[in-house]
């Protein structure tokens, strides 16, 4: 993903199923923070959904930023959409803000799937 580095980036932070309210992917998880009236969030949902269907063992979890403020603060999410790539253990290995391109998401998964 063409990640725009964010101030206080939390790469290395760990996110678990209790934080997400969903299971992590067997190999990786694409965690998307969205908001209700965010047009780029809809495009991001489509791209991440397609990638998660293409790559076995990858889950896509979308969270409403407003409904998960504790996690938003902990992970320093400052805009939507923000996408975090988690490895199998839930460790943040990449993050990007804004709508990603499918080839960039697939490339970022390479870092999570080892």
Secondary structure, 3 states (H helix, E strand, C coil): CCCCCCCCCCCCCECCHHHHCCCCCCCEEEEEEECCCCHHHHHHHHHHHHHHHHCCCEEEEEEEHHHHHHHHHHCCCCCCCEEEEEECCCEEEEEEECCCCHHHHHHHHHHHCC
